[in-house]
Amino acid sequence: MESSPAREKDYPAPFLSGLSELEGKIGYHFQQRKYLIIALTHSSFSKEKKNKTLFEYNERQEFLGDSVLSLIVSRHIFADPAAFPEGILTKLRASTVCADALFEFAKTLDLGKYMLINHGLEESGGRHQKNILADCFEALIAAIFLDAGLAEAERFVLRFAKEKLVQLTEGGRLRDEDYKSLLQEKVQTSPGERVEYVLLEAKGPDHNKEFVMEVRLNSNPIGKGSGRSKREAEQAAAKMALETWFGVK
């Protein structure tokens, strides 16, 4: 027997009761709430409930949301009077639409609280997993786009993206992205020079790790930095090396 599409009344009552609260956080009230419901439904819930009722999950909307997000961010940074060159525009967009950024955006809304996931994923901390929340945020962008069009989706996205872009840029360049790149450029002016990053320490519990990295030039330490990820610590180490060895502020 073929499954029939789920109606709103087929969804768990506690889930439905939280939708209005989330709409308040989003700052948008859906005309067709089905788009919001789909955005919040993970495939694990749909598969767990597979019987005569088909609960559509968010992967298709996530696909659309990824494209809408990229378009909105691209339009915004293209129109920026700072007029970054193409290479920087690409890096800016990538840093704004990556899973790490979307994860932070989703946490701002406490998006995991409103999702439908299965019991196994619930027990393993699925409501707090980066990829799940990042995907849900993209599906939410698509939900707004499908319900109200590009202008409303843009208003929602830029609420988060503008602040992220301010964090990323400083003095006309990528603040976070370019320390390692700038250091490599400096080193490459002398043929045969070699830069490497070495992990010195990883401390703290798994959910709150701190990494300490050292950057070395031809095996000689030239900078050290710490961060919540190895990449962040490498950037900090490269920044120190640029400041202390090359006079780059």
PyMOL commands that set and color helices and strands:
alter all, ss='L'
color gray80, all
select helices_A, chain A and resi 8-10+13-17+19-26+34-40+43-48+59-78+86-97+99-108+111-114+119-123+126-128+130-148+150-168+178-188+206-208+230-245
alter helices_A, ss='H'
color red, helices_A
select strands_A, chain A and resi 4-5+53-54+169-170+173-174+195-203+210-217+220-227
alter strands_A, ss='S'
color yellow, strands_A
deselect
rebuild
show_as cartoon
